[in-house]
Amino acid sequence: MKKLEYEKPYIKKLHAGVMNKFGTRTGVQPVKSIDGVSVKSLIENYGSPVFVLSEKQIRKNYRSAYRAFSTRYPKVQFAWSYKTNYLNAVCQVFHQEGSWAEVVSGFEYRKALGNGVPGNKIIFNGPGKSNDDLKIAIENDSLIHIDHFEELNHLLNLTKEFTNKPRVAIRVNMDTGVYPLWDRFGFNYENDEAWTALSKVIDSGKLLLVGLHCHIGTYMLTTDAYGIATTKLCNLAMRCQIQLNHKIEYIDMGGGFPSTNTLKGAYLPGNDTVPSIDDFAEVITSTLLNFGFANEYLPMLILESGRVLIDDAGYLLGTVIANKRLSNGKRATIVDFGVNILFTSFWYEHQISPAQDFMPHSENMVIYGPLCMNIDVIRESINLPPLNPGDQVVVHKVGAYNMTQWMQFITLRPAVVLIDEQQHPHLIRANETLDYTQEPELIPTHLKASK
Amino acid sequence: MKIKSNIATSENGFIFNPATGDSFSGNAMAAHLLIAMKSGKTGHEIKKDILDKYDVGADQLERDWEDWMIQLKEANLLETEG
């Protein structure tokens, strides 16, 4: 006789009270495959946990962002923000699409060179460029974005050693109506420090001022701030043209566009609240076009977007280790990935989907990682069907920052897989090994284990 | 572990505790277990019955039974001992 279908016994307390206008449906659906490749096979072949990136989604994001700007403005250039995700395969996808490289350290700069990016298509940002970093950037004719007067003076000294004139931009911070102000990078607009720096560059005759740059914040939820920032950079560019007879070649609006992740504490999900890339494009390009530059002198518009181009192309697949009940009866589920590899769980309420069919009931639970640390909480509160040990889960929108800010802690960092447009998975970063993590370690002779 | 005698249960999984006014909804398996528990069967008998009738392994059932007991306790539906 065929046995009856079993499901976990489950009771839920009923609360009388105000109706929830959003209804009770959780909308949880099983996610059994990513770009046609089954979650089960990915975990079987590459281990659990494993990061998975969709090349198709990355290209789609890039093309739609590029289209949003290039259909509104004649000269647009994207530069891939290396710090968002500098796995070489990922960078190459963006470079193939036409992106330059935007780097913030000597390490990233050398990675960009290694990826075959021509020196004159590397934008070098960041407050911590070393003497060697600046020299290599000058040699390669890269675009050096000056952050402070120390760096400006340093560059002026270095010009004695080179025959070519370093190409530079001034990084400008400003009040855009979004607080707290991001005033730690670059030179301030309102107190005229930016103008002083800009004048000093031009007066020196030793540096070629080609651009003006700003990066007004991160995860910006208002387009107005970009309108204000664009106006202020245009003001500087126009003043430079009129008073110093010097034409600025490009205006770099940095990044900061949000992905559709839901920020912690947000009342509504990110999908419903975040402005689209078209909204940002409309504000920035219309400000530039209406500012009053002559058509032949319209500056090039550079964008250094990172998060918005890759967050939703990244997934983290993992496995349930155990379930338990907390002292108040709340269900807790322990998974095999912790906050050390999912840094963004401190910022976002990541969507998590089971990777197999499940019973229709859902229960509020907390999701913990495997680290023996109290802070290792992936989700403090999420409605999911009860999961069994061995069940697999998919965490969504993890493509930005996790693969650069991840930390090796008590376990090894997992593999990263890229699924190409033909739905073939490729290993783009292997699982770490104990030997790899111990390779730089040295043991003094007197501490060596006796044989 | 015995379920409180005054708890009202229905076949489709509605549970009412007249002493506290709390009500609960349960899935089919929860309804099945509550009726079995109210009939006076022991935990051992109930589990054996489920293993015979349903497509579930003994390990899984044991885990779920432990979780079920915690749920009932948390919901204040179990007879307090002593």
Chai-1 contact restraints between the chains, C-beta under 6 A:
chainA,res_idxA,chainB,res_idxB,connection_type,confidence,min_distance_angstrom,max_distance_angstrom,comment,restraint_id
A,K3,B,Y54,contact,1.0,0.0,6.0,A-B,restraint_1
A,K3,B,D55,contact,1.0,0.0,6.0,A-B,restraint_2
A,L4,B,K53,contact,1.0,0.0,6.0,A-B,restraint_3
A,L4,B,Y54,contact,1.0,0.0,6.0,A-B,restraint_4
A,Y6,B,Y54,contact,1.0,0.0,6.0,A-B,restraint_5
A,Y6,B,D55,contact,1.0,0.0,6.0,A-B,restraint_6
A,Y6,B,V56,contact,1.0,0.0,6.0,A-B,restraint_7
A,E7,B,N27,contact,1.0,0.0,6.0,A-B,restraint_8
A,E7,B,M29,contact,1.0,0.0,6.0,A-B,restraint_9
A,K8,B,D64,contact,1.0,0.0,6.0,A-B,restraint_10
A,P9,B,M29,contact,1.0,0.0,6.0,A-B,restraint_11
A,P9,B,A30,contact,1.0,0.0,6.0,A-B,restraint_12
A,P9,B,L33,contact,1.0,0.0,6.0,A-B,restraint_13
A,P9,B,W68,contact,1.0,0.0,6.0,A-B,restraint_14
A,Y10,B,N27,contact,1.0,0.0,6.0,A-B,restraint_15
A,Y10,B,A30,contact,1.0,0.0,6.0,A-B,restraint_16
A,I11,B,F24,contact,1.0,0.0,6.0,A-B,restraint_17
A,I11,B,G26,contact,1.0,0.0,6.0,A-B,restraint_18
A,I11,B,A30,contact,1.0,0.0,6.0,A-B,restraint_19
A,I11,B,Q71,contact,1.0,0.0,6.0,A-B,restraint_20
A,K12,B,S25,contact,1.0,0.0,6.0,A-B,restraint_21
A,K13,B,F24,contact,1.0,0.0,6.0,A-B,restraint_22
A,L14,B,S23,contact,1.0,0.0,6.0,A-B,restraint_23
A,L14,B,S25,contact,1.0,0.0,6.0,A-B,restraint_24
A,R325,B,I70,contact,1.0,0.0,6.0,A-B,restraint_25
A,G329,B,E74,contact,1.0,0.0,6.0,A-B,restraint_26
A,H361,B,N27,contact,1.0,0.0,6.0,A-B,restraint_27
